[in-house]
Amino acid sequence: MRKAFRDAELAVPKVDEVLAAASAASGISKDVARKLFQQLLDSGELVRISPDFAFSAGVIGELVEKLRSFAATVADRSIDVPKFKEVAGVSRKYAIPLLEYFDQQKITARRGDKRLVI
């Protein structure tokens, strides 16, 4: 599981898909796979940003750095969804949950249709 999330970078499959694949590949039950997934979350190796998506903590850290680097080049330190998609290299499927997670973590703050990078 660890490798699946790390290798996927920002194009992760849904959590349930990873759990099912890990269960099938290793022969463990889905309940055991879910417990192992929870251990990865508890250890901080994975970050769950929504019920459907989890990312490697290292990948999230790199994205935060990219976001802050971009913000340093803009006078008002703001970013909208289309620009975030470009900076992160992700589709809207991932952009919206990531931005909502960043809002919750106080990395960004929503200001209308843009976000201020803190």
N, C-alpha and C positions, 0 to 999 in steps of 0.2 A: 504494500500500500504506500509506504513511504516513497518508494521509487516512482510509482505511478503518478503521485502528486508532484514530485520534484521534476520529473521528466516532462510533464504536461505544461509546466510553467504557468502561463495565464489562460491556457485553453483546456482547463480541467473538465473531465466528465462529471456528471452528477455523482454525489456521494453514494447513492444507492447502487449506481452502476459499478463503482470501484469496489464496494463491499461485495457485490455479487461476483465480480471477476476474481477477487481475492479468495472468496470462498470456493469457487469452482477450481481455481488453479492449485490451491493448497489442500483441498479436501476438508477444510474446517467448516463448521456450521456458520450460518450467517450471524448467529448470536455471538459466537466467538470473534468473528470478523468485526462486528460492531464494537465489542469490548476492546479489541486491539486498536481500532480507529479512535475510540474514546481516550485510550492511553496516549496516542499521538497528539490528540488535542490537549490533554491535561499536561503533557510535557512541554507544550509550546512549539513542537515541531510543525504542527499544522494549525492553521487559523480558519475557523469556520465563519464565513461572512454572511451566510444565509442558510436556510434549511437545505437547500440544494447544492451549495458550493462550499468547498474547503480548498485552501491553497497552502502550499509550503510557506512557512514563515519567512524563509529566506527570499522567496520570490516576492512576497508582499513587501518586505523591507527594501528590495531593489526598486519596486514600483514607487514606493514612497519617496525614495531618493530622486527618481526620474521626475516625479511630480513636483518636488520642491525645487529641483534644478530648473524646470520649466517656469515655475512661478517667479523665480529670481530674474527671469528675462522679461517679465511683463510688469508694467508699472503698477497696476492695481492688484497683482498677485491672484487674479481670478482665472478660472478655466470653465468652459462650458462642456457639455457632453460630447459634441463632435470633436473638439480639440483633445479631450481626455482620451477618446477612442484612438485618435491618431498618436498621441504620446505613448499610451500603453500598448498600442497595437492589438486592441481587442474589439470585438463586436459589441453591439448594444446589449446583447444577452449577458455579457460579463460587466460591461461598463456601469450599468445602473446599480447592480448589487455591490460592486466595488466602491462606487461613490457613496452609496448609503452607508456602507461599513465605515468608510473614512469619515463621514459626518459623525457617526456614533463615537468614533475613536478620537474626535477632535483634531483630525489631520486636515479636514476641510470643514467649512461651514457654509451651508446653503444660503444663497442670496438671490432669490428669484430663480431665474433659469441658469444661473452661474453658481460657482462655488469659489469661495475664498480659500486659498491654500494657507494654512496657519503655520 
